[in-house]
Amino acid sequence: MIVQTIGVVGCGQMGAGIAEVGVLAGYNVIVYGRNEDIRPACQARVRGSLERAASRGKLEAHEVVSALGRLRGTAHLADLAAADLAIECVAEDLALKHSIFRSLDDVLHPAAILASNTSSLSITEIALSTRRPDKVLGMHFFNPVPVMRLLELVRGLHTSDETLAMARKVGAYLGKTTITAPDSPGFIVNRLLIPYIVEAISAYEAGLGEVAVVDSAVKLGMGHPLGPLALADLIGLDVTLAIADTLYASSGNPYFKAPPLLRRMVAIGQLGRKTGQGFYEYRR
Ligand SMILES: NC(=O)c1ccc[n+]([C@@H]2O[C@H](COP(=O)([O-])OP(=O)(O)OC[C@H]3O[C@@H](n4cnc5c(N)ncnc54)[C@H](O)[C@@H]3O)[C@@H](O)[C@H]2O)c1
């Protein structure tokens, strides 16, 4: 099978980013979102990002036009029937992902591959809601998708060699370097990243330093482009909390335990960049 059309489920920050790299690589991309206004909203998000890339000289104007011509939005999951590969990017919630995968399994042709961009949930478990667990895998992209070079492929217990090989090929066309991780809590990247972010929030909560001091310590002392608190804002504090809770529940490892401050910020809707307020304030 050759992947020509990619279906993206969810048009939040990850869904929009995956749609963007997909159309830029020449794939037809159909994005499903739950709102009736998905088409203008998704187009606007991807268009804005492509136009910013063009204004920085990274793309020609005609490339923006042809990439946008390959993008389609829909509020009906059945419209993903033409997809050879579906990449699910909805909220980090197992029950929600089960229901999406059940529907995708009904809608997509039997040879199609179903991928989840989950940060922390078990691929083996997600695959159980389908009749094709051999064609289910994790395709874990990083934020912002057009910039970050890694694609972490996650192999569930049922994932076939053919499925993995196809995902590797698509990853290469998307310009990503792929690594393969087992279906173990946090895979490779989040097993390392989430304890680090959790500890940074705890350190700030314990009064070790102001937000900018904690971030500067890491940026200047460890050479990271972003400090951990700015990174948590970029990921989304709701997403960070959901990942930490899932990893703590599935592994029992206290390194993943979410600090009370993170939970309180999410409870009052301070979710980071996406709401304009997190550890930092953002102009919207
Ligand atoms: N944010 C990151 O840095 C990052 C990185 C890698 C992977 N991920 C994973 O990607 C997925 C999406 O994260 P995001 O940051 O794009 O989140 P987001 O909050 O920006 O977007 C979530 C999307 O899910 C949709 N959604 C929520 N509930 C839904 C429902 N009931 N039915 C249909 N759609 C629904 C929302 O409309 C939205 O489009 C999560 O699984 C997350 O763990 C996130």
Ligand as a Chemical Component Dictionary entry (heavy atoms), coordinates in Angstrom:
data_LIG
# 
_chem_comp.id                   LIG 
_chem_comp.type                 NON-POLYMER 
_chem_comp.pdbx_formal_charge   0 
_chem_comp.three_letter_code    LIG 
# 
loop_
_chem_comp_atom.comp_id 
_chem_comp_atom.atom_id 
_chem_comp_atom.alt_atom_id 
_chem_comp_atom.type_symbol 
_chem_comp_atom.charge 
_chem_comp_atom.model_Cartn_x 
_chem_comp_atom.model_Cartn_y 
_chem_comp_atom.model_Cartn_z 
_chem_comp_atom.pdbx_ordinal 
LIG N1  N1  N 0  1.144   19.634 23.116 1  
LIG C1  C1  C 0  2.240   18.924 22.880 2  
LIG O1  O1  O 0  3.355   19.432 23.008 3  
LIG C2  C2  C 0  2.120   17.492 22.413 4  
LIG C3  C3  C 0  3.268   16.855 21.892 5  
LIG C4  C4  C 0  3.151   15.533 21.435 6  
LIG C5  C5  C 0  1.929   14.870 21.532 7  
LIG N2  N2  N 1  0.831   15.522 22.059 8  
LIG C6  C6  C 0  -0.431  14.790 22.122 9  
LIG O2  O2  O 0  -1.244  15.217 21.022 10 
LIG C7  C7  C 0  -2.641  15.133 21.390 11 
LIG C8  C8  C 0  -3.280  16.489 21.188 12 
LIG O3  O3  O 0  -2.588  17.473 21.943 13 
LIG P1  P1  P 0  -2.644  19.026 21.544 14 
LIG O4  O4  O 0  -1.506  19.673 22.255 15 
LIG O5  O5  O -1 -2.807  19.207 20.085 16 
LIG O6  O6  O 0  -3.985  19.457 22.307 17 
LIG P2  P2  P 0  -4.971  20.665 21.983 18 
LIG O7  O7  O 0  -5.668  20.954 23.259 19 
LIG O8  O8  O 0  -4.267  21.769 21.269 20 
LIG O9  O9  O 0  -5.988  20.010 20.917 21 
LIG C9  C9  C 0  -6.815  18.917 21.253 22 
LIG C10 C10 C 0  -7.821  18.708 20.154 23 
LIG O10 O10 O 0  -8.695  17.645 20.592 24 
LIG C11 C11 C 0  -10.006 17.990 20.204 25 
LIG N3  N3  N 0  -10.965 17.273 21.037 26 
LIG C12 C12 C 0  -11.067 17.337 22.386 27 
LIG N4  N4  N 0  -12.122 16.589 22.795 28 
LIG C13 C13 C 0  -12.671 16.058 21.664 29 
LIG C14 C14 C 0  -13.776 15.213 21.417 30 
LIG N5  N5  N 0  -14.569 14.789 22.418 31 
LIG N6  N6  N 0  -14.044 14.860 20.132 32 
LIG C15 C15 C 0  -13.261 15.305 19.120 33 
LIG N7  N7  N 0  -12.212 16.121 19.298 34 
LIG C16 C16 C 0  -11.923 16.479 20.543 35 
LIG C17 C17 C 0  -10.076 19.488 20.408 36 
LIG O11 O11 O 0  -11.163 20.077 19.676 37 
LIG C18 C18 C 0  -8.719  19.916 19.853 38 
LIG O12 O12 O 0  -8.799  20.086 18.449 39 
LIG C19 C19 C 0  -2.665  14.623 22.843 40 
LIG O13 O13 O 0  -2.804  13.232 22.820 41 
LIG C20 C20 C 0  -1.275  15.034 23.360 42 
LIG O14 O14 O 0  -0.857  14.226 24.438 43 
LIG C21 C21 C 0  0.898   16.820 22.482 44 
# 
loop_
_chem_comp_bond.comp_id 
_chem_comp_bond.atom_id_1 
_chem_comp_bond.atom_id_2 
_chem_comp_bond.value_order 
_chem_comp_bond.pdbx_ordinal 
LIG N1  C1  SING 1  
LIG C1  O1  DOUB 2  
LIG C1  C2  SING 3  
LIG C2  C3  SING 4  
LIG C2  C21 DOUB 5  
LIG C3  C4  DOUB 6  
LIG C4  C5  SING 7  
LIG C5  N2  DOUB 8  
LIG N2  C6  SING 9  
LIG N2  C21 SING 10 
LIG C6  O2  SING 11 
LIG C6  C20 SING 12 
LIG O2  C7  SING 13 
LIG C7  C8  SING 14 
LIG C7  C19 SING 15 
LIG C8  O3  SING 16 
LIG O3  P1  SING 17 
LIG P1  O4  DOUB 18 
LIG P1  O5  SING 19 
LIG P1  O6  SING 20 
LIG O6  P2  SING 21 
LIG P2  O7  DOUB 22 
LIG P2  O8  SING 23 
LIG P2  O9  SING 24 
LIG O9  C9  SING 25 
LIG C9  C10 SING 26 
LIG C10 O10 SING 27 
LIG C10 C18 SING 28 
LIG O10 C11 SING 29 
LIG C11 N3  SING 30 
LIG C11 C17 SING 31 
LIG N3  C12 SING 32 
LIG N3  C16 SING 33 
LIG C12 N4  DOUB 34 
LIG N4  C13 SING 35 
LIG C13 C14 SING 36 
LIG C13 C16 DOUB 37 
LIG C14 N5  SING 38 
LIG C14 N6  DOUB 39 
LIG N6  C15 SING 40 
LIG C15 N7  DOUB 41 
LIG N7  C16 SING 42 
LIG C17 O11 SING 43 
LIG C17 C18 SING 44 
LIG C18 O12 SING 45 
LIG C19 O13 SING 46 
LIG C19 C20 SING 47 
LIG C20 O14 SING 48 
# 
